[in-house]
Amino acid sequence: MEDQLGALTTIFTEVYYWITVVFMFLIHVGFCMYEVGASRRKNMMHTLMKNTMVIPLVTVTFFYFGWYIYFGWNNGIPGIIGADATPYGLTDINWAAPWSPLMGNTLSSEGDGYWSHINGVFWAAFLLFSWTAASIVSGAVIERIRSGAFWILAVVIGSFTWIIDASWGWHPDGWMVRELGYHDAYASGVIHAIAGGFALGVLVVLGPRIGKFAADGTPRNIVPHNPWLVTVGLFLIYTGFWGFYVACNIPILDIGAMAGMDGSFFATTNIYLTPTTTSAITFNFLMSISGGLMMGYIVSKGDAFWTYSSGLGGIIAASAGNDLYHPIQAMLIAAAAVPIFYHLHFWVERKFKIDDAVGAVAVHGYAGVIGVVAAGFMLWGYPSSMYAEGTWGQAIITPWGQAAGAFIMFFVLGFAPAWIVSKILNAMGMLRIPERVEVAGLDLSEFHGRYLDEAEVDAAEEQEARNRGLI
């Protein structure tokens, strides 16, 4: 590294991302607890392991090709979409090639040693986003999907489709940012809308759980078996989401040097290299969760499940513009989104017989779309990104650019690939568990030896107590 200031900036950034990744790990812990609590007792172990195995499967595949897609596919999908869709090859992005020394334990002077310090923690931050996208889908499909089918779908969204939309709309040089003026600072669309759309695509093919709908089509409420576990899980997701907000920023960057200004101007920036502060996003995060919780309590008439879920949905709805919103704006946008996605969830459930077990399509998908579109109106005329087409401040946020971006996230990269892959899996008999297994419970079917032993131990203990005259 050339000087002490450069060294301190790089090492501070390295530690900063490492801490955010640790906090974001709580999102996955929260999802595991939340989904286990929302499932019925007969499906707890299957639900837990289905989501747990997202970690190794998505991690390995993201290492091999997900990281390259983010940097290499800014202009489209190579050979399919985009006139110049391959601006970089793996040799040009050596920090993203799986065989590169920079994808491991190395110290390098290349770029003043920046990537040898930053690459792993920056990669891990995006990887945790990948786990989150897959876990959102996981909750929607509990209690009737085959584990193998879900893991295939988790890799599709976690290491492929979501990172494509990140390359297009969550990179300062992505074509959606340059051409549409797309702005989505904290991933209302880039993670949540795509995951919600993906979940809907799977659910359309997967079908409802047995007993979810009465003979006349009226939906029944299948309640969580452990509301306390659901509550703790959601609070852990809140905590990890706060870490996610911090991870979406670059902590210290010389904006002055990058913009060709006279002298230095150091600032925290969002993912688009636009200056912001962690102070601003702290205000907006807490105000948006408050708006969501209050409105959720009102519209659900105090239902705990939907109150907590609305707090999460409120944050998601405000996230696209929470780097630029005023705190009161963030609160009002969050509150306004809740009755929309809440009532839309139940309308879709009744109309199309969609059984979304945890409301993931509404809380993430519909709220994410609302957030992206709302930012188009609230931030109309603001620069989407500091960098666009080699110049600064040229990509302008517009309602039509945001609406187009929301459509791409929810339908093109979310719903469509999920529906196609699910149809293929379903045609091969790989998507849904057999009816007899669903009725008996996945845990008894897959882990029957463990449960038979437990029954024998209980019987033996009872007999021993009788032999000793204790009962």
For each residue, the residues with C-beta under 8 A, 3 or more apart:
1: 6 7 10 109 112 113
2: 6 112
3: 6 7
4: 7 8
5: 8 9
6: 1 2 3 9 10 112
7: 1 3 4 10 11
8: 4 5 11 12
9: 5 6 12 13 252
10: 1 6 7 13 14 112 113 114 117 118
11: 7 8 14 15 117
12: 8 9 15 16 251 252
13: 9 10 16 17 117 118 250 251 252
14: 10 11 17 18 117 118 121
15: 11 12 18 19
16: 12 13 19 20 246 251
17: 13 14 20 21 118 121 122 124 125 247
18: 14 15 21 22 121 124
19: 15 16 22 23 243
20: 16 17 23 24 125 243 244 246 247
21: 17 18 24 25 121 124 125 128 243 247
22: 18 19 25 243
23: 19 20 26 239 240 242 243 244 246 247
24: 20 21 27 28 125 128 129 132 240 243 244 247
25: 21 22 28 29 128 240
26: 23 29 30 236 237 239 240 243
27: 24 30 31 128 131 132 135 236 237 240 241 243 244
28: 24 25 31 32 51 54 55 128 131 132 135 240
29: 25 26 32 33 233 236 240
30: 26 27 33 34 232 233 234 235 236 237 238 239 240
31: 27 28 34 35 51 132 135 136 138 139 233 237
32: 28 29 35 36 48 51 52 233
33: 29 30 36 37 229 230 232 233 236
34: 30 31 37 38 139 229 230 233 234 237 358
35: 31 32 38 39 47 48 51 135 138 139 142 233 358
36: 32 33 39 44 47 48 226 229 233
37: 33 34 224 225 226 227 228 229 230 231 233
38: 34 35 139 142 224 225 230 357 358
39: 35 36 43 44 47 142 143 224 225 357
40: 43 44 143 222 225 441
41: 44 225 441
42: 440 441 442 443 444
43: 39 40 46 47 142 143 441 442 443
44: 36 39 40 41 47 48 225 443
45: 48 49 442 443 446 447
46: 43 49 50 147 442 443 446 447
47: 35 36 39 43 44 50 51 142 143 442
48: 32 35 36 44 45 51 52
49: 45 46 52 53 147
50: 46 47 53 138 142 145 147 150 151
51: 28 31 32 35 47 48 54 135 138
52: 32 48 49 55
53: 49 50 56 57 147 151
54: 28 51 57 58 131 134 135 138 151 154 158
55: 28 52 58 59 131
56: 53 59 60
57: 53 54 60 61 151 154 155 158
58: 54 55 61 62 127 130 131 134 154 155 158 159
59: 55 56 62 63 127
60: 56 57 63 64
61: 57 58 64 65 66 155 158 159
62: 58 59 65 66 67 123 126 127 130 158 159 163
63: 59 60 66 67 98 103 123
64: 60 61 98
65: 61 62 68 69 98 159 160
66: 61 62 63 69 70 126 127 130 158 159 160 163
67: 62 63 70 71 96 103 123 126 163
68: 65 71 72 90 93 96 97
69: 65 66 72 73 160 163 164 167
70: 66 67 73 96 126 163 166 167 171
71: 67 68 74 88 93 96 167 171
72: 68 69 78 86 87 88 89 90 92 93 96 167
73: 69 70 76 77 78 85 164 167 168
74: 71 87 167 168 171 173 174 175
75: 82 83 84 85 86 87 175
76: 73 80 81 82 83 85 168 175
77: 73 80 81 82 85 164
78: 72 73 82 85 86
79: 85 86
80: 76 77 85
81: 76 77 85
82: 75 76 77 78 85 175
83: 75 76
84: 75 87
85: 73 75 76 77 78 79 80 81 82
86: 72 75 78 79 89
87: 72 74 75 84
88: 71 72 92 93
89: 72 86 92 93
90: 68 72 93 94 96 97
91: 94 97
92: 72 88 89
93: 68 71 72 88 89 90 96 97
94: 90 91 97 100 102
95: 100 102 103 115 119
96: 67 68 70 71 72 90 93 100 103
97: 68 90 91 93 94 100 103
98: 63 64 65 103
99: 103
100: 94 95 96 97 103 104
101: 104 106 108
102: 94 95 106 108 110 115 116 119
103: 63 67 95 96 97 98 99 100 119 120 123
104: 100 101
105:
106: 101 102 116
107: 113 116
108: 101 102 111 113 115 116
109: 1 112 113
110: 102 113 115 116
111: 108 114 115
112: 1 2 6 10 109
113: 1 10 107 108 109 110 116 117
114: 10 111 117 118
115: 95 102 108 110 111 118 119
116: 102 106 107 108 110 113 119
117: 10 11 13 14 113 114
118: 10 13 14 17 114 115 121 122
119: 95 102 103 115 116 122 123
120: 103 123 124
121: 14 17 18 21 118 124 125
122: 17 118 119 125 126
123: 62 63 67 103 119 120 126 127
124: 17 18 21 120 121 127 128
125: 17 20 21 24 121 122 128 129 247
126: 62 66 67 70 122 123 129 130 163 166
127: 58 59 62 66 123 124 130 131
128: 21 24 25 27 28 124 125 131 132 244 247
129: 24 125 126 132 133 162 166 187 191 244
130: 58 62 66 126 127 133 134 158 159 162 163
131: 27 28 54 55 58 127 128 134 135 158
132: 24 27 28 31 128 129 135 136 191 195 244
133: 129 130 136 137 157 158 162 191 194 195 198
134: 54 58 130 131 137 138 153 154 157 158 195
135: 27 28 31 35 51 54 131 132 138 139
136: 31 132 133 139 140 191 192 195 196 198 199 360 364
137: 133 134 140 141 150 153 154 157 195 198 199 202 360 418
138: 31 35 50 51 54 134 135 141 142 150 154
139: 31 34 35 38 135 136 142 357 358 360
140: 136 137 199 200 202 203 356 357 358 360 361
141: 137 138 144 145 150 199 202 203 206 357
142: 35 38 39 43 47 50 138 139 145 357 358
143: 39 40 43 47 209 357 438 442
144: 141 206 207 209 210 432 433 438
145: 50 141 142 149 150 202 206 431 432 433
146: 149 150 430 431 432 433
147: 46 49 50 53 150 151
148: 151 152 430
149: 145 146 152 153 422 425 430 431 432
150: 50 137 138 141 145 146 147 153 154
151: 50 53 54 57 147 148 154 155
152: 148 149 155 156 421 425
153: 134 137 149 150 156 157 198 202 418 421 422 425
154: 54 57 58 134 137 138 150 151 157 158
155: 57 58 61 151 152 158 159 160
156: 152 153 159 160 161 417 418 421
157: 133 134 137 153 154 160 161 162 194 195 198 417 418
158: 54 57 58 61 62 66 130 131 133 134 154 155 162
159: 58 61 62 65 66 130 155 156 163
160: 65 66 69 155 156 157 163 164
161: 156 157 164 165 194 198 413 414 417
162: 129 130 133 157 158 165 166 190 191 194 195 413
163: 62 66 67 69 70 126 130 159 160 166 167
164: 69 73 77 160 161 167 168 413
165: 161 162 168 169 170 189 190 194 408 409 413
166: 70 126 129 162 163 169 170 171 174 190
167: 69 70 71 72 73 74 163 164 170 171 174
168: 73 74 76 164 165 171 174 175 176 177 182 408
169: 165 166 174 176 177 180 182 184 189 190 405 408 409
170: 165 166 167 174 184 187 190 271
171: 70 71 74 166 167 168 174 177 271
172: 177 271 272 273 385 386 387 388
173: 74 177 178 387 388
174: 74 166 167 168 169 170 171 177 178 182
175: 74 75 76 82 168 178 179
176: 168 169 179 180 182 401 405 408
177: 168 169 171 172 173 174 180 181 182 183 272 384 385 388 395
178: 173 174 175 385 388 389 395
179: 175 176
180: 169 176 177 398 401 402 404 405
181: 177 384 395 396 397 398 401 402
182: 168 169 174 176 177 384 397 401 402 404 405
183: 177 272 320 321 375 379 382 384 385 397 402
184: 169 170 187 188 189 190 319 320 372 375 405
185: 248 270 271 272 276 319 320 321 322 323 324
186: 244 245 248 281 319 320 322 323
187: 129 170 184 190 191 192 244 248 319 320 368
188: 184 192 193 316 317 318 319 320 367 368 369 370 371 372 375
189: 165 169 184 192 193 194 320 368 369 371 372 405 406 409 410
190: 162 165 166 169 170 184 187 193 194 409
191: 129 132 133 136 162 187 194 195 368
192: 136 187 188 189 195 196 316 319 364 365 367 368 371
193: 188 189 190 196 197 364 365 368 369 371 372 406 409 410 414
194: 133 157 161 162 165 189 190 191 197 198 368 409 410 413 414
195: 132 133 134 136 137 157 162 191 192 198 199 360 364 365 368 414
196: 136 192 193 199 200 360 361 362 363 364 365 366 367 368 369 410 414
197: 193 194 200 201 361 365 409 410 411 413 414 415 418
198: 133 136 137 153 157 161 194 195 201 202 414 415 417 418
199: 136 137 140 141 195 196 202 203 356 360 361 364 365 418
200: 140 196 197 203 204 354 356 361 365 414 415 418
201: 197 198 204 205 414 415 416 417 418 419 420 422
202: 137 140 141 145 153 198 199 205 206 418 419 422
203: 140 141 199 200 206 207 354 355 356 361
204: 200 201 352 354 419 422
205: 201 202 419 422 423 426 431
206: 141 144 145 202 203 422 426 431 432
207: 144 203 355 432
208: 212 213 353 354 355
209: 143 144 212 222 355 357 438
210: 144 435 438 439
211: 220 222
212: 208 209 219 220 222 355
213: 208 217 218 219 220 353 355
214: 217 218 219 220
215:
216:
217: 213 214 350 353
218: 213 214 350
219: 212 213 214 346 349 350 353 355
220: 211 212 213 214
221:
222: 40 209 211 212 357
223: 227
224: 37 38 39 227 229 230 305
225: 37 38 39 40 41 44
226: 36 37 229 230
227: 37 223 224 230 231 304 305
228: 37 231 232
229: 33 34 36 37 224 226 232 233
230: 33 34 37 38 224 226 227 233 234 305 308
231: 37 227 228 234 235 304 308
232: 30 33 228 229 235 236
233: 29 30 31 32 33 34 35 36 37 229 230 236 237
234: 30 34 230 231 237 238 308 309 311 312
235: 30 231 232 238 239 308
236: 26 27 29 30 33 232 233 239 240
237: 26 27 30 31 34 233 234 240 241 312
238: 30 234 235 241 242 289 311 312 315
239: 23 26 30 235 236 242 243
240: 23 24 25 26 27 28 29 30 236 237 243 244
241: 27 237 238 244 245 285 312 315
242: 23 238 239 245 246 285
243: 19 20 21 22 23 24 26 27 239 240 246 247
244: 20 23 24 27 128 129 132 186 187 240 241 247 248
245: 186 241 242 248 249 281 285 319 322
246: 16 20 23 242 243 249 278 281
247: 17 20 21 23 24 125 128 243 244
248: 185 186 187 244 245 270 271
249: 245 246 268 269 270 271 276 278 281
250: 13 253 268 269 270 271 273
251: 12 13 16 268 278
252: 9 12 13 266 267 268
253: 250 258 266 267 268 269 273
254: 257 258 264 265 266
255: 258 259 261 265 266 267 269 273 275 386
256: 259 261 262 263 264 265 266
257: 254 260 261 264
258: 253 254 255 273 386 387 392
259: 255 256 265 386 392
260: 257 392
261: 255 256 257 265
262: 256
263: 256
264: 254 256 257
265: 254 255 256 259 261
266: 252 253 254 255 256
267: 252 253 255 275 276 277
268: 249 250 251 252 253 275 276 277 278
269: 249 250 253 255 272 273 274 275 276 386
270: 185 248 249 250 273 274 276 323
271: 170 171 172 185 248 249 250
272: 172 177 183 185 269 384 385 386 387
273: 172 250 253 255 258 269 270 385 386 387
274: 269 270 323 383 385 386
275: 255 267 268 269 386
276: 185 249 267 268 269 270 280 281 323 324
277: 267 268 280 281
278: 246 249 251 268 281 282
279: 282 283
280: 276 277 283 284 323
281: 186 245 246 249 276 277 278 284 285 322 323
282: 278 279 285 286
283: 279 280 286 287 327 330
284: 280 281 287 288 318 322 323 325 327 330
285: 241 242 245 281 282 288 289 315 322 330
286: 282 283 289 290
287: 283 284 290 291 327 328 330 331 334
288: 284 285 291 292 314 315 317 318 319 322 330 331 333 334
289: 238 285 286 292 293 311 312 314 315 334
290: 286 287 293 294 311 314 331 334
291: 287 288 294 295 314 318 330 331 332 333 334 335 338
292: 288 289 295 296 310 311 312 313 314 315 317 334 335 337 338
293: 289 290 296 297 307 308 310 311 314
294: 290 291 297 298 335
295: 291 292 298 299 310 314 334 335 336 338 339
296: 292 293 299 300 306 307 308 309 310 311 313 314 338 342
297: 293 294 300 302 307 310
298: 294 295 301
299: 295 296 306 310 338 339 342 343
300: 296 297 303 305 306 307 310 342
301: 298
302: 297 307
303: 300 306 307
304: 227 231 307 308
305: 224 227 230 300 308 309
306: 296 299 300 303 309 310 342 359
307: 293 296 297 300 302 303 304 310 311
308: 230 231 234 235 293 296 304 305 311 312
309: 234 296 305 306 312 313 358 359 363
310: 292 293 295 296 297 299 300 306 307 313 314 338 342 363
311: 234 238 289 290 292 293 296 307 308 314 315
312: 234 237 238 241 289 292 308 309 315 316 363
313: 292 296 309 310 316 317 334 337 338 341 362 363 364 367
314: 288 289 290 291 292 293 295 296 310 311 317 318 334 335 337 338 367
315: 238 241 285 288 289 292 311 312 318 319 334
316: 188 192 312 313 319 363 364 367 368 371
317: 188 288 292 313 314 333 334 336 337 338 341 367 368 370 371 374
318: 188 284 288 291 314 315 321 322 325 330 331 333 334 337 371
319: 184 185 186 187 188 192 245 288 315 316 322 368 371
320: 183 184 185 186 187 188 189 371 372 374 375 402
321: 183 185 318 324 325 329 330 333 371 374 375 378 379
322: 185 186 245 281 284 285 288 318 319 325 330
323: 185 186 270 274 276 280 281 284
324: 185 276 321 379 382
325: 284 318 321 322 329 330 333 378 379
326: 329 330
327: 283 284 287 330 331
328: 287 331 332
329: 321 325 326 332 333 378
330: 283 284 285 287 288 291 318 321 322 325 326 327 333 334
331: 287 288 290 291 318 327 328 334 335
332: 291 328 329 335 336
333: 288 291 317 318 321 325 329 330 336 337 371 374 378
334: 287 288 289 290 291 292 295 313 314 315 317 318 330 331 337 338
335: 291 292 294 295 314 331 332 338
336: 295 317 332 333 339 340 374
337: 292 313 314 317 318 333 334 340 341 367 370 371 374
338: 291 292 295 296 299 310 313 314 317 334 335 341 342
339: 295 299 336 342 343
340: 336 337 343 344 366 370
341: 313 317 337 338 344 345 362 363 366 367 370
342: 296 299 300 306 310 338 339 345 346 362
343: 299 339 340 346 347
344: 340 341 347 348 362 366
345: 341 342 348 349 356 359 361 362 366
346: 219 342 343 349 350
347: 343 344 350 351
348: 344 345 351 352 354 361
349: 219 345 346 352 353 354 355 356
350: 217 218 219 346 347 353
351: 347 348
352: 204 348 349
353: 208 213 217 219 349 350
354: 200 203 204 208 348 349 361
355: 203 207 208 209 212 213 219 349
356: 140 199 200 203 345 349 359 360 361 362
357: 38 39 139 140 141 142 143 209 222 360
358: 34 35 38 139 140 142 309 363
359: 306 309 345 356 362 363
360: 136 137 139 140 195 196 199 356 357 363 364 365
361: 140 196 197 199 200 203 345 348 354 356 364 365 366
362: 196 313 341 342 344 345 356 359 365 366 367
363: 196 309 310 312 313 316 341 358 359 360 366 367
364: 136 192 193 195 196 199 313 316 360 361 367 368
365: 192 193 195 196 197 199 200 360 361 362 368 369 410 414
366: 196 340 341 344 345 361 362 363 369 370
367: 188 192 196 313 314 316 317 337 341 362 363 364 370 371
368: 187 188 189 191 192 193 194 195 196 316 317 319 364 365 371 372 406 409 410
369: 188 189 193 196 365 366 372 373 406 409 410
370: 188 317 337 340 341 366 367 373 374
371: 188 189 192 193 316 317 318 319 320 321 333 337 367 368 374 375
372: 184 188 189 193 320 368 369 375 376 402 403 405 406 409
373: 369 370 376 377 399 402 403 406
374: 317 320 321 333 336 337 370 371 377 378
375: 183 184 188 320 321 371 372 378 379 397 402
376: 372 373 379 380 397 398 399 400 401 402 403
377: 373 374 380 399
378: 321 325 329 333 374 375
379: 183 321 324 325 375 376 382 397
380: 376 377 397 398 399
381: 396 397
382: 183 324 379 396 397
383: 274 386 393 394 395 396 397
384: 177 181 182 183 272 388 395 396 397 401
385: 172 177 178 183 272 273 274 388 395
386: 172 255 258 259 269 272 273 274 275 383 392 393
387: 172 173 258 272 273 391 392
388: 172 173 177 178 384 385 391 392 393 394 395
389: 178 394
390:
391: 387 388 394
392: 258 259 260 386 387 388
393: 383 386 388
394: 383 388 389 391
395: 177 178 181 383 384 385 388
396: 181 381 382 383 384
397: 181 182 183 375 376 379 380 381 382 383 384 401 402
398: 180 181 376 380 401 402
399: 373 376 377 380 402 403
400: 376 403 404
401: 176 180 181 182 376 384 397 398 404 405
402: 180 181 182 183 320 372 373 375 376 397 398 399 405 406
403: 372 373 376 399 400 406 407
404: 180 182 400 401 407 408
405: 169 176 180 182 184 189 372 401 402 408 409
406: 189 193 368 369 372 373 402 403 409 410
407: 403 404 410 411 412
408: 165 168 169 176 404 405 411 412 413
409: 165 169 189 190 193 194 197 368 369 372 405 406 412 413 414
410: 189 193 194 196 197 365 368 369 406 407 414 415
411: 197 407 408 414 415 416
412: 407 408 409 415 416
413: 161 162 164 165 194 197 408 409 416 417
414: 161 193 194 195 196 197 198 200 201 365 409 410 411 417 418
415: 197 198 200 201 410 411 412 418 419
416: 201 411 412 413 419 420
417: 156 157 161 198 201 413 414 420 421
418: 137 153 156 157 197 198 199 200 201 202 414 415 421 422
419: 201 202 204 205 415 416 422 423
420: 201 416 417 423 424
421: 152 153 156 417 418 424 425
422: 149 153 201 202 204 205 206 418 419 425 426 431
423: 205 419 420 426 427
424: 420 421 427 428
425: 149 152 153 421 422 428 430 431
426: 205 206 422 423 429 430 431 432
427: 423 424
428: 424 425 431
429: 426
430: 146 148 149 425 426
431: 145 146 149 205 206 422 425 426 428
432: 144 145 146 149 206 207 426
433: 144 145 146 437 438 442 445
434: 437 438
435: 210 438 439
436: 439 440
437: 433 434 440 441 442 445
438: 143 144 209 210 433 434 435 441 442
439: 210 435 436
440: 42 436 437 444 445
441: 40 41 42 43 437 438 444 445
442: 42 43 45 46 47 143 433 437 438 445 446
443: 42 43 44 45 46 446 447 451
444: 42 440 441 447 448 451
445: 433 437 440 441 442 448
446: 45 46 442 443
447: 45 46 443 444 450 451
448: 444 445 451 452
449: 452 453
450: 447 453 454
451: 443 444 447 448 454 455
452: 448 449 455 456
453: 449 450 456 457
454: 450 451 457 458
455: 451 452 458 459
456: 452 453 459 460
457: 453 454 460 461
458: 454 455 461 462
459: 455 456 462 463
460: 456 457 463 464
461: 457 458 464 465
462: 458 459 465 466 471
463: 459 460 466 467
464: 460 461 467 468
465: 461 462 468 470 471
466: 462 463 469 470 471
467: 463 464
468: 464 465
469: 466
470: 465 466
471: 462 465 466
